[in-house]
Each structure stands twice: as structure tokens, then as C-alpha cells.
Amino acid sequence: MPSPSYEGPILEIEKATVYRGDTCVFEDLSFTLQEGGHTAILGPNGSGKSTLLKLLAGEVHPVPNDATRIRLFGEERWNVWDVRKRLGMVSHDLQHQYMDQVTGLKVILSGFYASIGIYGHQDFSYAQLARADDMLQEMGAGSLKDRRFGEMSTGEQRRCLLGRALVHEPTALVLDEPTSGLDLTATFHYLDLVRAYIRKGKTLLLVTHHIHEIPPDVKRVVLLKQGKVLQDGEKRSVLTEANLSLLFDCPVALVHANGWYQVLQGTAHRTDFVHPPPNTT
């Protein structure tokens, strides 16, 4: 892997075609994530969001093609485990796969090895143990140090997994619908934690269908539908009622306050839902 001083794009995908079984999820997908270029990928269920995450994690691969390129930190060939340590990832798959008996502290420690749980052959230095303990405190999860993962609430599990993703100081933080299933207080707390790490220099890639999860710090939004990029650009120009109505196949009304966006049910007769916006990609 390149050294941490690497200054190029974090991720470059060029003309990638990806199948899940017999289904073509992406055809000629192209996407670039620059360091500091906080980005939200927004799309309905079935748009390809989970496949994109699996592509980053090395769990699925594009169809071999001379025109296809996928680079992480400038490298076309990489060790999956090294990449997982440079990309702090929190996904629904990870939360569902995590072992119930692992305590909060060990959840955090597993981030040093990008493993699910910790194992006897894994050694941790005093500095790593101290760092994991500090991370629990930063996540507001100090009381979870000895609690088993299976005994935690959904919000508590998410905070521990966020600490796991951040404990090894990754360059970028990749989040999959991070507040799904959380109540209002837990949602606000979680998003405040994420924003604090954006301010500390972590690049955020947010993959979601929840518009309210997109923090004000994110300036770029990509609209993804059925494996195709509908729009990719500056947030204010992409998040419009017309674009979102087209994306979700239903009319919506958009609310914007304090840098945050939310949608309400729109009216079916709106003409901007009938006529799709021009593609700016």
C-alpha cells in the first residue's frame, strides 16, 4: 500500500460492470472520490448502493475489461485487509454479522485488524489498548466497555462500530445508512459524532436513501438509480424536488433548514415530476 502521505484520489472507478449472480447491477459505472470531497450517494433500495460497498470491500469484483479500472489510493492491486484498515467502514452487513458475545472494548480493538471480533493470535500494544479505551469515551460509550454486543441497543452497537472504524485513523469513513433504526436523539448524537470527525479531516462517503442523514458538511451528492448515475454534482443543484421525485418515483416536497434537507410527500400532479431534469454527469 502507498504511504499515508499519498495525495491523489482515494477511490477511482472507471467503466466498471458488476454482476450479482445473473443480475447486472452496474454497467460502465464511473466514480471518483477525492480526499476531502465529502460525498453522499443517494438512491432507493435496489439502486446498487450495497453492491458499491461490497465493491469497495473487495467482496465483489467487476467483469474483466481492458477499459475497466478500480484504484484505491492510487493502486490497482491491493491487499483487501490493508484497504479495510485505510477505509473505516460501517455497514448493515457488518452489524448483522458481528458476534454477539464480543464486548464493547473488543469491538473497538477489532478495528486494528479489520476483523469481526478478536482472536488469540492478534496482539495489541499498550498504546492500542489505550487508544481503544479513549475511542469508547469519544463515542460516548464508556459504559459499554464490558457489555456484550448482542446485549446492546441498535444505537449502542452503531457507536461501537463507528469507534471500530475510526480507531486505526483511516483516511476515509464509509457509512451505510448510519441512522436507520435510531430514534431522534440517537440520530442527532450519531450525526454529531460523524461531523466531529469530518472536522478532524476524515473524508466522508455516505451511502443512503435517507436524505436527512446528509450533513451540511457534504457538498457533493450522487443520485443512483438502477445502477445508473442520474445526477452528480453540487448538493444545492442536485437535491431538488424534480430530481428527487424522479429518483424515488414519487412526488416529493423538499424542506431545507440549517444546512440539512428533508422530504415530505408531494402532490401527484406536479409537472416537474413528469419531466426529468437534464443529466449533468
Backbone torsions as a table, in degrees:
resi	resn	phi	psi	omega
1	MET	NA	147.2	176.8
2	PRO	-66.6	164.0	-178.7
3	SER	-70.7	160.7	179.7
4	PRO	-60.8	-13.8	-179.1
5	SER	-81.2	-1.0	179.3
6	TYR	-54.5	132.2	-172.7
7	GLU	-115.0	4.7	-179.9
8	GLY	-82.4	-170.4	177.2
9	PRO	-59.7	144.0	176.1
10	ILE	-69.3	-43.6	-175.6
11	LEU	-137.8	135.2	173.8
12	GLU	-134.5	119.9	174.7
13	ILE	-117.7	124.9	-179.6
14	GLU	-125.5	118.8	172.1
15	LYS	48.8	54.1	-179.6
16	ALA	-93.9	128.4	172.5
17	THR	-109.5	124.5	-172.7
18	VAL	-129.6	132.1	177.1
19	TYR	-110.7	146.9	166.1
20	ARG	-118.5	102.8	-171.3
21	GLY	68.1	-126.8	179.3
22	ASP	-93.7	1.3	-176.1
23	THR	-96.3	126.8	174.8
24	CYS	-82.8	110.7	-178.8
25	VAL	-85.1	-46.1	178.7
26	PHE	-124.0	140.7	172.9
27	GLU	-129.9	113.9	-179.8
28	ASP	58.4	43.8	177.8
29	LEU	-73.9	134.0	174.4
30	SER	-129.7	136.4	-177.7
31	PHE	-161.6	138.3	177.7
32	THR	-130.2	136.0	175.6
33	LEU	-118.6	115.6	177.9
34	GLN	-88.9	149.7	175.2
35	GLU	-61.6	130.1	-177.5
36	GLY	84.1	-5.6	-179.0
37	GLY	-91.1	67.3	-174.8
38	HIS	-53.2	127.4	-170.0
39	THR	-136.0	139.9	172.3
40	ALA	-113.0	129.8	172.9
41	ILE	-103.3	112.9	-171.8
42	LEU	-112.8	130.2	178.5
43	GLY	-169.5	158.1	178.3
44	PRO	-72.6	170.7	173.4
45	ASN	-57.6	138.0	-179.3
46	GLY	87.7	4.4	-178.1
47	SER	-82.4	-16.2	-179.4
48	GLY	113.6	6.5	-176.1
49	LYS	-62.3	-46.4	-178.1
50	SER	-66.9	-34.2	177.5
51	THR	-65.9	-38.5	176.8
52	LEU	-60.8	-41.7	178.0
53	LEU	-64.3	-40.7	178.4
54	LYS	-67.6	-30.9	175.7
55	LEU	-65.1	-42.4	178.2
56	LEU	-65.9	-36.9	-177.3
57	ALA	-81.1	-3.1	-179.6
58	GLY	77.7	17.3	-178.7
59	GLU	-88.7	-21.3	171.6
60	VAL	-132.3	161.0	-175.4
61	HIS	-135.3	150.4	178.2
62	PRO	-73.3	159.2	173.8
63	VAL	-64.9	130.9	-179.9
64	PRO	-58.1	130.1	-178.5
65	ASN	-158.9	139.3	-178.4
66	ASP	-61.3	-26.4	-177.9
67	ALA	-87.7	-9.1	-175.8
68	THR	-87.1	132.1	175.6
69	ARG	-137.3	134.3	169.3
70	ILE	-130.8	119.3	-178.9
71	ARG	-123.2	133.4	171.6
72	LEU	-116.8	121.2	-177.3
73	PHE	53.9	36.9	175.9
74	GLY	83.6	-2.2	-176.2
75	GLU	-106.9	133.7	174.5
76	GLU	-87.1	-21.1	175.4
77	ARG	-120.6	130.3	-176.9
78	TRP	-149.4	158.7	173.4
79	ASN	-82.1	121.3	-175.7
80	VAL	-54.8	-40.3	-176.5
81	TRP	-69.9	-36.1	176.9
82	ASP	-65.1	-41.5	179.8
83	VAL	-64.3	-41.4	-179.7
84	ARG	-62.9	-25.2	176.5
85	LYS	-82.3	-22.7	177.6
86	ARG	-89.5	-20.8	173.7
87	LEU	-109.7	112.0	176.9
88	GLY	-79.5	108.2	-172.5
89	MET	-113.3	135.7	172.3
90	VAL	-129.2	118.1	-176.9
91	SER	-132.7	164.8	176.0
92	HIS	-64.7	-37.9	178.1
93	ASP	-58.7	-44.4	179.9
94	LEU	-61.8	-44.6	-179.2
95	GLN	-62.8	-39.2	-178.9
96	HIS	-74.7	-28.2	-177.9
97	GLN	-85.3	-17.2	-171.6
98	TYR	-66.5	145.5	-173.7
99	MET	-77.1	130.6	-172.9
100	ASP	-62.9	-29.9	-171.9
101	GLN	-84.5	-7.5	-176.6
102	VAL	-75.1	132.7	-178.6
103	THR	-78.4	163.9	-177.8
104	GLY	-54.6	-45.2	179.9
105	LEU	-61.8	-40.8	-178.2
106	LYS	-72.4	-27.7	173.2
107	VAL	-60.4	-46.6	179.6
108	ILE	-63.4	-46.0	-178.0
109	LEU	-60.6	-32.2	-178.1
110	SER	-63.5	-18.7	177.4
111	GLY	-63.9	-26.4	179.6
112	PHE	-67.1	-25.5	179.7
113	TYR	-112.6	1.8	-176.5
114	ALA	52.7	38.0	-178.3
115	SER	-108.9	165.3	174.9
116	ILE	-99.2	100.7	-170.0
117	GLY	86.1	176.6	177.5
118	ILE	-121.2	158.3	-171.3
119	TYR	-132.0	162.2	-173.9
120	GLY	-59.8	-30.2	-177.6
121	HIS	-81.1	-6.0	-179.2
122	GLN	-88.8	125.8	179.1
123	ASP	-105.0	142.1	179.0
124	PHE	-125.8	132.2	178.8
125	SER	-77.1	166.5	176.0
126	TYR	-59.7	-38.9	-179.9
127	ALA	-63.4	-39.3	179.0
128	GLN	-68.2	-40.7	177.5
129	LEU	-62.3	-41.8	179.1
130	ALA	-67.1	-39.9	179.0
131	ARG	-62.8	-42.6	179.1
132	ALA	-63.6	-40.2	178.7
133	ASP	-65.4	-41.9	177.4
134	ASP	-63.7	-37.9	-179.5
135	MET	-65.0	-38.6	175.0
136	LEU	-57.2	-42.6	179.6
137	GLN	-66.0	-41.9	180.0
138	GLU	-62.3	-33.7	179.3
139	MET	-81.1	-0.3	-175.3
140	GLY	66.7	31.6	-173.5
141	ALA	-124.3	26.8	-178.8
142	GLY	-58.5	-33.1	-179.0
143	SER	-73.3	-8.3	-178.0
144	LEU	-95.5	4.4	-174.5
145	LYS	-52.0	-43.8	-176.3
146	ASP	-109.2	6.6	179.7
147	ARG	-85.2	141.3	-179.9
148	ARG	-74.7	145.9	-176.8
149	PHE	-57.4	-41.0	-178.6
150	GLY	-68.1	-14.9	179.7
151	GLU	-97.4	-0.5	-178.8
152	MET	-87.5	156.7	171.2
153	SER	-73.6	168.6	178.7
154	THR	-58.6	-43.4	179.4
155	GLY	-64.2	-39.7	178.2
156	GLU	-65.3	-41.6	177.2
157	GLN	-60.8	-43.5	-178.8
158	ARG	-62.6	-40.5	179.9
159	ARG	-65.7	-39.5	177.5
160	CYS	-66.0	-40.7	179.4
161	LEU	-69.4	-32.3	174.7
162	LEU	-65.7	-42.0	176.1
163	GLY	-62.6	-38.6	176.0
164	ARG	-60.1	-41.3	-178.2
165	ALA	-69.9	-25.7	-173.3
166	LEU	-102.4	-14.0	-169.8
167	VAL	-62.6	-29.5	-177.3
168	HIS	-96.9	16.3	176.3
169	GLU	56.3	59.6	178.9
170	PRO	-70.2	161.6	176.2
171	THR	-73.5	-40.0	-175.2
172	ALA	-129.2	150.3	178.1
173	LEU	-114.4	122.7	-177.7
174	VAL	-112.8	117.4	-174.9
175	LEU	-120.1	137.3	-179.8
176	ASP	-111.2	105.1	178.4
177	GLU	41.1	63.2	-167.1
178	PRO	-66.3	-24.1	-176.9
179	THR	-106.4	8.5	178.3
180	SER	-58.9	127.7	178.9
181	GLY	86.5	-1.1	-179.4
182	LEU	-94.7	149.0	174.8
183	ASP	-78.0	178.4	-171.1
184	LEU	-61.9	-46.0	-178.6
185	THR	-64.0	-45.0	179.8
186	ALA	-64.9	-36.1	177.3
187	THR	-62.4	-48.8	-179.6
188	PHE	-62.5	-41.2	-179.8
189	HIS	-63.6	-44.4	-178.2
190	TYR	-64.3	-45.7	-179.2
191	LEU	-66.5	-32.3	174.2
192	ASP	-63.4	-40.2	177.2
193	LEU	-62.2	-44.8	-180.0
194	VAL	-61.6	-44.7	-179.1
195	ARG	-64.1	-33.9	178.1
196	ALA	-62.5	-37.6	-179.9
197	TYR	-79.6	-26.4	170.3
198	ILE	-61.4	-44.1	179.5
199	ARG	-65.1	-23.7	177.6
200	LYS	-85.0	1.4	174.0
201	GLY	105.9	5.2	177.0
202	LYS	-78.5	135.0	175.6
203	THR	-84.1	129.8	-176.4
204	LEU	-102.5	129.2	166.6
205	LEU	-117.6	110.4	-177.4
206	LEU	-106.6	126.5	179.5
207	VAL	-116.0	118.5	-169.8
208	THR	-161.3	165.6	163.7
209	HIS	-116.7	7.3	179.0
210	HIS	-99.6	106.9	-176.7
211	ILE	-64.4	-31.4	-178.1
212	HIS	-67.9	-12.1	179.7
213	GLU	-81.6	-11.5	-175.0
214	ILE	-80.2	108.3	-176.7
215	PRO	-73.2	159.0	179.4
216	PRO	-57.0	-25.6	-178.6
217	ASP	-66.5	-22.6	179.7
218	VAL	-81.0	120.2	-178.2
219	LYS	-104.9	-15.2	-178.4
220	ARG	-116.2	134.2	177.9
221	VAL	-128.7	135.0	175.5
222	VAL	-112.9	125.7	176.3
223	LEU	-96.1	121.7	-175.3
224	LEU	-117.5	127.5	-179.9
225	LYS	-142.6	123.6	178.6
226	GLN	50.5	43.6	176.4
227	GLY	77.0	5.9	-178.9
228	LYS	-117.7	144.6	174.6
229	VAL	-84.1	113.5	178.2
230	LEU	-81.2	-42.0	-179.3
231	GLN	-146.4	148.0	177.6
232	ASP	-151.2	110.6	-178.2
233	GLY	178.5	-161.2	-177.4
234	GLU	-65.7	138.1	-169.8
235	LYS	-55.7	-43.9	-175.8
236	ARG	-63.3	-31.9	-179.5
237	SER	-86.5	-23.0	-178.4
238	VAL	-87.1	-41.9	-178.2
239	LEU	-83.2	83.6	175.0
240	THR	-122.8	162.0	179.0
241	GLU	-62.0	-38.4	-179.8
242	ALA	-65.0	-47.8	-178.8
243	ASN	-63.2	-43.7	-176.8
244	LEU	-71.8	-34.1	175.6
245	SER	-63.2	-40.2	177.3
246	LEU	-67.5	-41.0	-177.2
247	LEU	-62.8	-45.1	-173.5
248	PHE	-99.4	3.3	177.9
249	ASP	57.5	36.2	173.4
250	CYS	-157.3	149.7	-179.1
251	PRO	-72.3	135.1	179.6
252	VAL	-129.6	155.2	170.4
253	ALA	-112.4	134.6	-173.2
254	LEU	-103.4	135.8	176.9
255	VAL	-117.7	136.8	-177.8
256	HIS	-134.4	123.6	179.0
257	ALA	-151.7	132.5	175.2
258	ASN	56.1	31.9	178.4
259	GLY	87.6	-4.1	-179.8
260	TRP	-104.4	153.0	178.5
261	TYR	-121.8	149.3	174.1
262	GLN	-148.3	156.7	178.9
263	VAL	-119.4	148.2	173.4
264	LEU	-121.8	166.1	177.5
265	GLN	-66.3	130.2	178.8
266	GLY	-94.2	-168.5	179.7
267	THR	-107.0	138.9	-171.2
268	ALA	-67.5	-18.5	-175.9
269	HIS	-88.5	2.7	-176.7
270	ARG	-62.4	128.9	-178.0
271	THR	-72.4	-24.7	-179.1
272	ASP	-73.0	-11.5	173.8
273	PHE	-83.5	-29.2	-177.8
274	VAL	-73.7	-39.6	-174.6
275	HIS	-103.1	110.9	-178.4
276	PRO	-65.7	148.5	178.6
277	PRO	-73.5	160.3	176.5
278	PRO	-66.2	147.5	179.3
279	ASN	-80.1	125.3	-178.6
280	THR	-105.3	8.1	-178.2
281	THR	-76.4	NA	NA
